[in-house]
Amino acid sequence: MARMSAEERRESVIRAATAEFARGGYHGTSTEAIAKRVGVSQPYLFRLFPGKKAIFLAAAERCVEDTIRTFAEASEGLEGEEAQHAMADAYTRVIAERPEWLMMQMQMYVAVGAAEQDGDTEFGEAVRAGWMRLWDTVHLPLGADADETTTFLAYGMLINCLTAMGFPPGHRVWEGMYPSARITGRLEY
C-alpha cells in the first residue's frame, strides 16, 4: 500500500474534521477524535494544521467551496427561474447524500456567534467571506437581482433548518417550497 502524501493526509483530515465537527460542533469536538478517525497521532495532526481552529476553518472553507461549486455547476448556462430550480435541486440532492455537509454548515454559524461573543472575529471573517462568494455565485444566474438572491438564500437557510430538525419529506412544512427545493428522502446522520 502506497503512503499518503502530506496533501492527501490533509484532505483526509478535512473530511474527518467535517464529519466530527458536523456532529459535535467546534467546542464539542476534540482533535483526538479527528486524529483517531483519520488514523494519525495528534502530533502528526498538528504538523498538518497549527491547531483546532485551523482545522475547523479548513473544514468550513471546504464546505462553502463545495456549496459554491454545486451551485455553479448546476446553474451553468442557465438564468432566472431555470437556474433557481437547477441550483435548488442540486443542493437538496447533495444534502440528502451528504448530511454531514448540512450539519457542518449549521455548526459554522453557531461557531461564528460563539467566537464573536468571546471577542474572536476570525471565524466570522472567514465564514462571512465564504458567504459572500456564495452570494455572488447565485446572484448572477438569478439575474443579478438582490431580491431574488435573498429569497433563494433565505429558502436555502429554511431548508437547512427544517432538514436539521428532521422534518420528514411530505410533512406540511415543505408545502410552501417550490418542488425543486423540497427534500424527497429522509436524511440519516
VOPAGU-2260 file (C-alpha; in pm, 1 decimal, decimal comma):
REM VOPAGU-2260
SITE   aa  ch    i         X         Y         Z
SITE  MET   A    0       0,0       0,0       0,0
SITE  ALA   A    1     143,5     337,3    -102,1
SITE  ARG   A    2     196,6     602,8     163,0
SITE  MET   A    3     -21,4     909,4     150,5
SITE  SER   A    4     140,7    1240,6      76,1
SITE  ALA   A    5     103,0    1521,8     327,5
SITE  GLU   A    6    -153,8    1683,8      95,2
SITE  GLU   A    7    -356,7    1361,7      73,0
SITE  ARG   A    8    -339,6    1325,9     450,5
SITE  ARG   A    9    -451,2    1690,5     486,5
SITE  GLU   A   10    -752,3    1611,1     268,5
SITE  SER   A   11    -839,4    1310,4     483,0
SITE  VAL   A   12    -815,3    1531,6     793,3
SITE  ILE   A   13   -1054,8    1786,4     637,6
SITE  ARG   A   14   -1306,4    1510,7     554,0
SITE  ALA   A   15   -1279,0    1359,1     901,9
SITE  ALA   A   16   -1298,9    1700,1    1068,1
SITE  THR   A   17   -1611,5    1783,6     869,3
SITE  ALA   A   18   -1781,6    1468,8     996,0
SITE  GLU   A   19   -1667,7    1521,3    1355,2
SITE  PHE   A   20   -1744,7    1894,9    1371,5
SITE  ALA   A   21   -2080,8    1835,9    1199,7
SITE  ARG   A   22   -2178,3    1606,1    1482,2
SITE  GLY   A   23   -2015,9    1775,5    1781,0
SITE  GLY   A   24   -1960,3    2137,9    1686,5
SITE  TYR   A   25   -1641,2    2328,9    1742,9
SITE  HIS   A   26   -1637,4    2312,0    2121,0
SITE  GLY   A   27   -1768,9    1956,9    2144,8
SITE  THR   A   28   -1516,5    1802,7    1907,3
SITE  SER   A   29   -1167,8    1706,2    2016,3
SITE  THR   A   30    -864,8    1694,9    1792,4
SITE  GLU   A   31    -813,0    1348,1    1937,6
SITE  ALA   A   32   -1140,9    1233,7    1776,4
SITE  ILE   A   33   -1034,9    1380,0    1441,3
SITE  ALA   A   34    -689,8    1218,4    1460,5
SITE  LYS   A   35    -844,8     884,2    1553,5
SITE  ARG   A   36   -1090,2     899,0    1262,5
SITE  VAL   A   37    -802,8     968,3    1021,4
SITE  GLY   A   38    -573,8     712,7    1182,4
SITE  VAL   A   39    -293,1     951,9    1276,3
SITE  SER   A   40    -148,4    1077,0    1600,9
SITE  GLN   A   41    -237,3    1418,7    1738,5
SITE  PRO   A   42     124,0    1538,1    1696,9
SITE  TYR   A   43     102,8    1444,6    1326,7
SITE  LEU   A   44    -231,7    1625,0    1301,1
SITE  PHE   A   45     -61,9    1938,0    1433,5
SITE  ARG   A   46     214,8    1906,9    1174,9
SITE  LEU   A   47     -57,6    1938,8     910,7
SITE  PHE   A   48    -256,7    2213,9    1085,1
SITE  PRO   A   49    -135,3    2456,8    1354,2
SITE  GLY   A   50    -436,2    2394,4    1579,5
SITE  LYS   A   51    -801,9    2306,4    1616,9
SITE  LYS   A   52    -918,4    2644,6    1486,3
SITE  ALA   A   53    -718,8    2596,9    1165,1
SITE  ILE   A   54    -872,2    2251,1    1118,4
SITE  PHE   A   55   -1222,6    2388,8    1172,5
SITE  LEU   A   56   -1166,0    2678,2     933,1
SITE  ALA   A   57   -1028,3    2441,0     666,5
SITE  ALA   A   58   -1338,3    2221,9     701,8
SITE  ALA   A   59   -1564,9    2529,1     691,4
SITE  GLU   A   60   -1386,9    2661,2     382,2
SITE  ARG   A   61   -1425,8    2324,3     209,7
SITE  CYS   A   62   -1794,9    2314,9     295,7
SITE  VAL   A   63   -1851,2    2661,3     149,6
SITE  GLU   A   64   -1644,1    2586,5    -160,1
SITE  ASP   A   65   -1834,5    2261,4    -219,9
SITE  THR   A   66   -2162,4    2454,1    -196,1
SITE  ILE   A   67   -2035,4    2719,5    -435,7
SITE  ARG   A   68   -1922,1    2451,5    -681,3
SITE  THR   A   69   -2259,3    2276,7    -655,3
SITE  PHE   A   70   -2446,3    2597,3    -738,8
SITE  ALA   A   71   -2204,5    2699,6   -1015,8
SITE  GLU   A   72   -2218,2    2361,5   -1187,5
SITE  ALA   A   73   -2597,0    2337,2   -1156,7
SITE  SER   A   74   -2659,9    2684,5   -1298,0
SITE  GLU   A   75   -2400,2    2676,0   -1576,5
SITE  GLY   A   76   -2559,4    2818,0   -1892,8
SITE  LEU   A   77   -2891,0    2885,0   -1717,0
SITE  GLU   A   78   -3059,3    3204,0   -1600,0
SITE  GLY   A   79   -3350,1    3311,9   -1385,5
SITE  GLU   A   80   -3605,0    3054,0   -1283,3
SITE  GLU   A   81   -3424,7    2772,0   -1466,3
SITE  ALA   A   82   -3106,9    2846,3   -1271,7
SITE  GLN   A   83   -3302,3    2877,1    -948,2
SITE  HIS   A   84   -3462,7    2534,5    -985,1
SITE  ALA   A   85   -3139,8    2369,6   -1102,3
SITE  MET   A   86   -2947,2    2506,4    -802,9
SITE  ALA   A   87   -3223,4    2415,8    -556,0
SITE  ASP   A   88   -3247,6    2063,5    -693,3
SITE  ALA   A   89   -2870,1    2014,2    -686,3
SITE  TYR   A   90   -2843,1    2145,2    -331,7
SITE  THR   A   91   -3123,5    1931,4    -189,9
SITE  ARG   A   92   -2970,5    1624,3    -358,4
SITE  VAL   A   93   -2629,0    1696,9    -207,7
SITE  ILE   A   94   -2753,0    1748,4     146,3
SITE  ALA   A   95   -2956,9    1428,6     118,8
SITE  GLU   A   96   -2647,5    1238,5       4,2
SITE  ARG   A   97   -2403,6    1410,9     241,8
SITE  PRO   A   98   -2591,8    1518,6     555,7
SITE  GLU   A   99   -2265,0    1596,5     733,2
SITE  TRP   A  100   -2226,8    1882,1     486,2
SITE  LEU   A  101   -2553,3    2037,3     601,0
SITE  MET   A  102   -2468,3    1991,0     968,3
SITE  MET   A  103   -2121,4    2139,9     915,0
SITE  GLN   A  104   -2286,8    2449,8     771,0
SITE  MET   A  105   -2509,0    2479,6    1074,7
SITE  GLN   A  106   -2210,0    2436,0    1306,5
SITE  MET   A  107   -2021,8    2709,1    1118,1
SITE  TYR   A  108   -2288,3    2965,2    1200,6
SITE  VAL   A  109   -2300,1    2861,3    1566,1
SITE  ALA   A  110   -1919,6    2878,7    1589,8
SITE  VAL   A  111   -1920,0    3232,6    1449,2
SITE  GLY   A  112   -2172,3    3352,3    1706,5
SITE  ALA   A  113   -1994,0    3186,8    1997,6
SITE  ALA   A  114   -1649,0    3307,8    1889,9
SITE  GLU   A  115   -1761,5    3665,0    1836,2
SITE  GLN   A  116   -1921,0    3673,4    2180,1
SITE  ASP   A  117   -1575,9    3584,2    2310,7
SITE  GLY   A  118   -1414,9    3862,3    2102,1
SITE  ASP   A  119   -1270,0    3630,6    1835,7
SITE  THR   A  120   -1358,2    3763,3    1489,8
SITE  GLU   A  121   -1151,4    3516,7    1283,6
SITE  PHE   A  122   -1433,9    3262,9    1245,6
SITE  GLY   A  123   -1679,7    3532,1    1144,1
SITE  GLU   A  124   -1448,0    3693,4     892,2
SITE  ALA   A  125   -1376,9    3359,0     724,2
SITE  VAL   A  126   -1739,0    3241,3     718,9
SITE  ARG   A  127   -1872,8    3578,9     601,5
SITE  ALA   A  128   -1614,0    3590,1     320,4
SITE  GLY   A  129   -1730,5    3245,1     210,3
SITE  TRP   A  130   -2094,3    3352,3     233,2
SITE  MET   A  131   -2022,0    3648,3       5,8
SITE  ARG   A  132   -1859,0    3419,0    -253,6
SITE  LEU   A  133   -2170,2    3202,9    -228,4
SITE  TRP   A  134   -2392,7    3510,3    -269,5
SITE  ASP   A  135   -2201,3    3614,3    -581,9
SITE  THR   A  136   -2223,5    3262,7    -726,2
SITE  VAL   A  137   -2604,2    3257,6    -713,4
SITE  HIS   A  138   -2655,5    3630,4    -776,5
SITE  LEU   A  139   -2564,0    3637,1   -1146,2
SITE  PRO   A  140   -2763,1    3331,0   -1258,2
SITE  LEU   A  141   -3063,8    3478,5   -1077,2
SITE  GLY   A  142   -3043,1    3788,8   -1295,1
SITE  ALA   A  143   -2823,5    3991,2   -1056,2
SITE  ASP   A  144   -3141,9    4071,5    -868,0
SITE  ALA   A  145   -3080,6    4127,2    -497,5
SITE  ASP   A  146   -3438,2    4032,0    -405,1
SITE  GLU   A  147   -3419,0    3704,0    -599,0
SITE  THR   A  148   -3079,6    3623,3    -446,3
SITE  THR   A  149   -3202,9    3699,9     -95,8
SITE  THR   A  150   -3516,4    3491,7    -144,7
SITE  PHE   A  151   -3319,4    3197,8    -284,5
SITE  LEU   A  152   -3069,9    3202,2       2,1
SITE  ALA   A  153   -3346,6    3252,3     258,2
SITE  TYR   A  154   -3523,6    2943,5     126,4
SITE  GLY   A  155   -3190,4    2761,3     144,9
SITE  MET   A  156   -3149,3    2852,0     510,7
SITE  LEU   A  157   -3507,2    2743,0     580,1
SITE  ILE   A  158   -3435,0    2412,3     406,7
SITE  ASN   A  159   -3123,3    2375,4     622,4
SITE  CYS   A  160   -3319,6    2436,9     942,8
SITE  LEU   A  161   -3613,7    2212,7     854,9
SITE  THR   A  162   -3383,0    1933,2     744,3
SITE  ALA   A  163   -3159,1    1965,7    1050,0
SITE  MET   A  164   -3468,4    1946,7    1272,8
SITE  GLY   A  165   -3568,6    1624,8    1098,8
SITE  PHE   A  166   -3894,3    1723,6     928,7
SITE  PRO   A  167   -3966,4    1427,9     700,4
SITE  PRO   A  168   -4045,4    1453,9     330,2
SITE  GLY   A  169   -4414,5    1512,0     274,4
SITE  HIS   A  170   -4459,2    1699,3     601,9
SITE  ARG   A  171   -4677,2    2008,8     563,7
SITE  VAL   A  172   -4382,0    2240,7     639,1
SITE  TRP   A  173   -4247,5    2158,3     291,0
SITE  GLU   A  174   -4568,3    2260,5     110,1
SITE  GLY   A  175   -4462,3    2623,2      61,3
SITE  MET   A  176   -4136,4    2526,7    -111,2
SITE  TYR   A  177   -4113,8    2516,9    -484,7
SITE  PRO   A  178   -4088,3    2149,8    -588,9
SITE  SER   A  179   -3715,3    2158,6    -668,8
SITE  ALA   A  180   -3642,0    2277,7    -314,5
SITE  ARG   A  181   -3830,3    2001,3    -134,3
SITE  ILE   A  182   -3642,4    1728,0      42,5
SITE  THR   A  183   -3752,4    1396,4    -103,2
SITE  GLY   A  184   -3566,7    1149,2     116,2
SITE  ARG   A  185   -3507,1    1114,9     489,9
SITE  LEU   A  186   -3159,6    1220,2     595,6
SITE  GLU   A  187   -2956,3     981,6     808,3
SITE  TYR   A  188   -2678,0    1128,3    1018,6
